[in-house]
């Protein structure tokens, strides 16, 4: 290779490497040396200089370039996310997502008639996540893929670095009840705090079983009330009228959500989609039955 050409290629490689290095350290805000910590950013081309400050007889540096500011903001965001994720994993140390949902993706979702709109909605949710103001409430019969699609959105955003928490509501209740044990290292406050602080919360199987006063007042209401302004996705087998009644009274008929506050908060925070698809589990069971005959 021509030595001159080789030198040019090395110079170009070094230039590209330097452009990627947006973080630059400055020793201090004020210094005796007018050149200490100064630089010209190869990214935004801004020259950062020091200015002499007479009353302290030192040279001051006013601000970093946009590249450094943006990088520091990213580092702070990543640090915050690591902290919240660590806190979340400490509280929910055991998995509350079944093995099938752990493998759920949009690619391995089997499309069936009636699932088109909810499939499109969850894909759009992921694509527009940063600018969205509303989550998704998907309802419909059991086994038609609501949880699969919600888990697919969860996994996609989790892989992108967001702090995402997927909670099967019945299992969440069991974890909350476990805090009553003397040896429990986790409190209800820990559970609520972790669920409130995550970027995306998915509450799967909302409406399963019968709601109790404890589950409503100490668990569900504090979580959803605390998440106002944050994105939350829901799946449920109940229609809207049934969901409202599930929140309204406990299994003994005692009124919980008398003024419909929680139901109103849920409706105000989501786009609603009915999954009209048939049950994949039933179809598979019938197929096995027919094959066995």
C-alpha positions in Angstrom: 0.0 0.0 0.0 1.1 3.5 -0.7 2.5 4.9 2.6 0.9 8.3 2.0 -2.5 6.6 1.3 -2.1 4.5 4.5 -1.4 7.6 6.5 -4.5 9.2 5.2 -6.6 6.2 6.1 -5.2 6.1 9.6 -5.9 9.8 9.9 -9.5 9.3 8.8 -10.0 6.4 11.2 -8.7 8.5 14.1 -10.9 11.4 13.0 -14.0 9.1 13.1 -13.0 7.7 16.5 -12.6 11.2 17.9 -16.0 12.2 16.6 -17.7 9.4 18.5 -16.0 10.6 21.8 -18.5 13.2 22.9 -17.5 13.3 26.6 -14.7 15.6 27.5 -13.5 16.3 31.0 -12.9 19.8 32.3 -10.8 20.1 35.4 -12.9 22.8 37.1 -15.2 25.7 36.6 -12.4 28.2 37.4 -8.7 27.9 36.8 -5.5 29.9 36.7 -4.6 28.6 33.3 -6.7 30.2 30.4 -6.3 27.0 28.4 -7.1 24.4 31.0 -10.1 22.2 30.0 -10.7 24.2 26.8 -11.5 22.3 23.6 -13.1 22.4 20.2 -15.8 19.8 19.8 -15.4 17.7 16.7 -19.1 16.8 16.8 -20.9 20.2 16.9 -17.7 22.3 16.0 -18.3 24.5 19.0 -15.1 26.0 20.6 -15.2 26.1 24.4 -12.9 28.8 25.8 -12.2 30.3 29.2 -13.0 33.9 30.1 -11.1 35.9 32.6 -13.1 36.8 35.7 -11.5 39.9 37.3 -13.0 39.8 40.8 -11.6 36.3 41.5 -8.6 36.7 39.2 -9.2 33.4 37.5 -10.4 32.1 34.2 -13.9 30.7 34.1 -15.5 28.3 31.7 -19.2 29.0 31.2 -20.7 25.8 29.7 -20.0 22.6 27.9 -20.8 22.1 24.3 -24.2 20.5 23.3 -22.5 17.2 22.7 -21.2 17.0 26.2 -24.4 18.2 27.8 -26.4 15.5 25.8 -23.9 12.8 26.7 -24.1 13.7 30.4 -27.9 13.7 30.2 -27.8 10.2 28.7 -25.4 9.0 31.4 -27.7 10.4 34.1 -30.7 8.8 32.5 -28.9 5.4 32.2 -27.8 5.7 35.8 -31.4 6.4 36.9 -32.7 3.5 34.9 -30.1 1.1 36.4 -31.1 2.3 39.9 -34.9 1.8 39.3 -34.4 -1.5 37.5 -32.2 -2.8 40.4 -34.9 -1.7 42.9 -37.6 -3.4 40.8 -35.6 -6.6 40.5 -35.0 -6.7 44.3 -38.8 -6.4 45.0 -39.9 -8.8 42.3 -37.0 -11.3 42.7 -39.0 -14.2 41.3 -40.5 -14.2 37.9 -44.2 -13.4 37.5 -44.3 -14.1 33.8 -44.9 -17.6 32.6 -42.4 -19.3 30.2 -44.6 -18.9 27.1 -44.8 -15.1 27.6 -41.1 -14.8 28.2 -40.7 -16.0 24.6 -43.4 -13.8 23.2 -42.6 -11.5 20.2 -44.6 -9.8 17.5 -42.9 -12.1 15.0 -44.1 -15.4 16.7 -47.6 -14.1 17.3 -50.0 -16.2 15.2 -52.5 -13.8 13.5 -56.1 -14.8 13.4 -59.3 -13.1 12.3 -60.3 -10.5 14.9 -56.7 -9.8 16.2 -55.7 -7.4 13.5 -56.6 -4.1 15.3 -55.0 -5.0 18.6 -51.9 -6.4 17.0 -51.5 -3.1 15.0 -52.2 -1.1 18.2 -49.4 -2.7 20.2 -46.9 -2.3 17.3 -47.8 1.3 17.0 -47.5 1.7 20.8 -43.9 0.6 20.6 -43.1 2.7 17.6 -44.5 5.9 19.1 -43.6 5.1 22.7 -41.5 8.3 23.3 -44.3 10.6 22.2 -47.3 8.7 23.5 -49.7 10.0 26.2 -51.8 6.9 26.5 -51.3 3.2 27.1 -53.5 0.3 25.8 -56.3 -1.6 27.4 -56.9 -4.8 25.5 -60.0 -6.9 26.4 -61.6 -10.0 25.0 -62.1 -13.7 25.6 -59.3 -15.8 27.2 -56.6 -17.3 25.1 -56.8 -15.0 22.1 -53.4 -13.4 22.4 -53.9 -10.3 24.5 -51.1 -11.2 27.0 -48.8 -12.3 24.1 -49.0 -8.9 22.4 -48.7 -7.0 25.7 -45.6 -9.1 26.6 -44.2 -8.5 23.1 -44.4 -4.7 23.6 -42.9 -5.1 27.1 -39.9 -7.2 25.7 -39.3 -4.8 22.8 -39.1 -1.7 25.0 -37.2 -3.5 27.7 -34.5 -4.4 25.2 -34.4 -0.8 24.2 -33.3 0.1 27.7 -36.5 1.3 29.2 -37.4 0.1 32.7 -40.4 -2.2 32.1 -42.4 -4.2 34.5 -44.9 -7.0 33.5 -47.2 -8.0 36.4 -49.7 -10.8 36.2 -52.3 -9.4 38.6 -53.3 -12.6 40.5 -49.6 -13.3 41.1 -49.0 -9.7 42.1 -51.6 -10.2 44.8 -49.9 -13.3 46.1 -46.6 -11.5 46.3 -48.3 -8.7 48.2 -49.9 -11.2 50.6 -46.4 -12.6 51.2 -45.4 -9.3 52.8 -47.5 -10.2 55.8 -45.0 -12.9 56.8 -42.5 -12.0 59.5 -39.5 -13.0 57.5 -40.5 -11.0 54.4 -37.8 -8.6 53.2 -40.3 -6.7 51.0 -43.1 -4.5 52.1 -46.3 -3.3 50.4 -44.6 0.1 50.1 -41.7 -1.5 48.2 -44.1 -3.2 45.8 -46.1 0.0 45.1 -43.0 2.1 44.8 -41.4 -0.2 42.2 -44.6 -0.5 40.2 -45.0 3.3 40.2 -41.4 4.1 39.3 -41.0 2.0 36.2 -41.2 3.6 32.7 -43.8 1.1 31.4 -46.1 -1.1 33.6 -48.1 -3.9 32.1 -50.9 -5.3 34.3 -52.0 -8.6 32.8 -55.2 -10.4 33.7 -56.8 -7.4 35.4 -60.2 -8.5 36.7 -59.2 -12.1 37.5 -60.8 -13.4 40.6 -62.6 -11.1 43.1 -61.1 -7.9 44.3 -60.7 -7.4 48.1 -60.5 -4.2 50.1 -56.8 -4.8 50.7 -56.1 -5.4 47.0 -57.9 -2.3 46.1 -56.9 0.2 48.8 -53.3 -1.0 49.5 -52.2 -2.2 46.1 -54.2 -1.4 43.0 -55.3 2.2 43.7 -51.9 3.4 45.0 -50.1 1.9 42.0 -52.5 3.4 39.4 -53.0 6.7 41.2 -49.2 7.0 41.5 -48.7 6.3 37.8 -50.8 9.2 36.5 -48.9 10.7 33.6 -47.0 7.5 33.0 -47.8 4.7 30.4 -49.6 1.6 31.6 -50.9 -1.3 29.5 -53.7 -3.6 30.7 -55.2 -6.9 29.5 -58.5 -8.2 30.8 -61.1 -10.8 30.0 -63.8 -8.5 31.2 -65.7 -6.0 29.0 -65.8 -2.4 30.2 -69.0 -2.8 32.1 -67.8 -5.9 33.9 -64.5 -4.2 34.7 -66.3 -1.3 36.2 -68.3 -3.6 38.4 -65.2 -5.6 39.4 -63.6 -2.4 40.7 -66.9 -1.2 42.3 -67.5 -3.9 44.8 -65.5 -6.6 46.6 -66.5 -10.3 46.6 -68.7 -9.7 49.7 -70.6 -6.8 48.0 -68.9 -4.1 49.9 -68.4 -0.9 47.9 -64.7 -0.1 47.0 -64.7 2.3 44.1 -67.9 4.2 45.0 -67.4 7.2 42.7 -65.6 5.2 40.0 -62.4 7.1 40.6 -60.1 4.2 39.6 -62.1 3.1 36.7 -62.2 6.7 35.5 -58.4 6.9 35.8 -57.9 3.8 33.8 -60.2 4.9 31.0 -58.5 8.3 30.9 -55.1 6.8 30.5 -55.6 4.2 27.7 -56.7 3.6 24.2 -59.2 0.7 24.3 -59.2 -2.3 21.9 -61.3 -5.4 21.8 -59.5 -8.5 20.7 -62.2 -10.4 18.8 -59.9 -13.3 18.0 -60.9 -16.8 19.0 -59.0 -18.8 21.7 -55.7 -20.2 20.3 -55.6 -22.6 23.3 -59.0 -24.0 22.5 -58.1 -24.4 18.8 -54.9 -26.2 19.8 -56.8 -28.5 22.2 -59.4 -29.4 19.5 -56.6 -30.1 17.1 -54.9 -32.4 19.5 -58.3 -34.1 20.2 -58.9 -34.6 16.5 -55.4 -35.9 15.9 -55.8 -38.4 18.7 -59.0 -39.9 17.3 
